[in-house]
């Protein structure tokens, strides 16, 4: 199972979710030499656009565009996602198989019920995966850090940090454009509210906003509950005045 192991694993409800919220960060990590994985919890079979088969093909093309090493699917029911024991056991199995150090989850607030449940389910499974007596396949493993992707949030949540994706923004957009069935001609998607703009332009504007928070062209925002450690205050980025 060593070929399944990754350093960074992004878990989300639907194929295309991670591309929208943290695709630039995944591509940046992959380019830096880290092993990167994606775990889609459902096959997107109840989505208004496309079907499970077409979305699977699009997801594979997007994964290649991002340069990720592993893309898995838990095959849980789309639009009926639950944080129940069978679902937790399935995600625990996949977390143990991939053994990530860092996991990116959806933010626990969202319009789509699957997004909210995916966040809770992912966090619980990451904890349970470390319990030696929990049972199921694989050796116990608990990720070191849990991050929440904040992209497109309208809630008053300040990012803990923003990743500079200026160098991988075009890769992010290439991966998003792989989902023609979902996004071509669209004005909104998932947690992205419509403004009348083309969806791809709206993503660019949002990414530019997050980038402006760290004085960079493009960025992706993240939140974590822990206070982050700083070893050298003279190396802190982003000018204050």
N, C-alpha and C positions, 0 to 999 in steps of 0.2 A: 504493500500500500504506500510505499515511500514516494511513488510517482504522483500521488494525490496531495502530498503535503505542500502547504503554502505558508508564506510569512504573513500575508495580508488577505483576509477574506471579507468580501462584501456580501451581506445577506439582505435580500429584499423580497417583496411579495411577488412581483411580476417581472418577466423579461422586459427590459428597457428601463426599469426603475433605477438601477445603479448607474447606467449610462447618463441619465439625466442628473442625478444628484452627486455622483462622485467619480464619473468616468475619467475626468482629467487627473484626479489623484491616483486612480488605479494605473493609468498609463504612465504617469510620472514614476510611480514605484517600480513598475515593470522595467522601465528604461534605466532605472538606477540599479538594476540587477536583482531585485527582490522577486520571489515567487509570489504571484498574485492569483487569487481565485474569486469566483463569483458563485453564489448559491442562490438560485431562483427557487422560491418556495412553491410556486404554482406554474402551470403551463399557459396561463392566460386564456383558457378555453372559453370563458364567458365574456371576454371583452367585446365591445360593440364593433370594433374593427378587426379584421383578420380572423385567424383561427389558430389552434394550437400548433398545427403543422407549419404554417407559414411563419409564425412567430419563433418557432424553434430554429428554422433556417436563418432567420434574421438575427437571432441571438448568437448563433455560431459565427456569422460574418462580423458582428459587432465585437465579439470576443477576440477574433483575430485582429481586428483593427486596433483594439486597445493593447494587444500584446499580452493578454492574460494567459496563464498557464493551464488553468483548470476552470471549466464551467459545469456545474452540476445542477440537477433539478430534483427537488424533494417530492414532486408530483402530489402535492397537497391540493385540495379542491379550491379552485379560483372562485372568489367572491363568497366563499364559505369557510375561510381560514379560521381555525380555532386554536387557542392555546390549551389543548387538552393533552391527555397522557400519550395517546398514539402519535400525535404531532410532535410533542417534545421528544419522544423516543427516536423518531425519525431524524430530527435535526441533531440530536445528541450523536447519533451514529455518524452523521456527515461531518460534524465538528471534530469528532475523534479521528475520523479518516484523514481530514485535511490538516489538523493540528496547527491552526494559525496562532501567531503571537498577538496580532491585532485584528479585531473584527469591527467592521462598519455596519451599523444598523440604521433603519429608518428612524426619524424622530418619532417619539411616541404619541404625537398629536397629528391628525391628518383627516382629510375629508373622506378618503376611502377606508372603510372598516378594515380591509386587508392590510393597509399600511400600519394602522395602529396595532393590530394583532401581531403582525410580523415583528414589530419592535419588541413587544412583550415576550413573544414566543422565542425570538432569537436570544434575548438576554437570559431568560430562564434556562434555555438549552445550553448556553455557554457555561452557566454555573453547574448544572446537573452533569455535564460532560466530565467534570472534574471529580465526581464522586465515585470512588472505587467500587462501592457496593450498589451503584444505581442499576447495573445490569446492562444488557445489550452488547452489541458488537464493539470491538475496539478497546484499546487501553485508555484509561482515564486521561483527560487533558482539559485544562481550563485556560482559555486565552488570557494574556496578561492585561490587555487594554480593550475596553469597549468604547467606541466612538459613535456618535449619532450625526448623520448627515442632515444639515440644516437648510439645504438649498430650497428656495421658493417658500420658506415659511413667512407668514404674515404675523405670527405671534410675536409678542415683545420679548424675544429670546436673543440675547447677545451671543454671538459665536465665541467659544473659548479660544478658537484660533481659525485662521483662514489659510488654506494651502494655495500657494502661487502656482497656477496652472497655465501661465502665459505661454510656456513652451509646448504644452500638450493640449491647448484649447482646440486647435485644428483637428487633432486626433479624436478628442471628445466629440466634436461635431461630426466627424466621419463615422464614428460608431453610432451616434444617434440617427444619422441619415440612413443607416442600414435598416431601420424600422420604417420603411416606406408605407407599409400597411397601416401603421399607427399615426404617422406624423405628416406625411405629404398633404399639404393643403389645410393642415390643422391650425387652429387658433388657440388651443388650450390642450393640456394633457396632465393627467394625474393631479398633482398639487399646484400646477401652474395655472393661474387664473388668466382668462383672456383679457387682452388690452386692445384688440383689433389688429394687432401686428401678426405677421406670419410667425409661426411657432419657433422656427429656427432663429429668427431675428430676436424674438423675445428671450430665448435662451442666451443669446450673445449679450443682450442688454443686462440681464440678471447677473451673468458671470462677470461683466464689467463692473457692476455695482459692488459685488463682493470683492473683486480685485481692488477697487478704489479704497476699501477699508484698510488695505495693507500697502497702499501706494503702488499697486502693480496693475497691469492691463486686465488680467482675468484671475479670478479666484473661486474656490469652493469652500464654504463655511462648515465648521464642525463644532459640536458641543460634547463635553464630557463632564461627568459629575465631580470628578476628582480635581483638586487644585494641582496644577502642573508645577513640576520642579524646575527651577532655573539654577544652573551652576555658575554662570558668569553674567552678571547684569550688564557688563560692557558689551555683550554680544547680542543684546535684545534688538530686534528689528522694529521698524515703523516709527518715524520721527514724531515726537509729541507736539512740538511747537513750530 
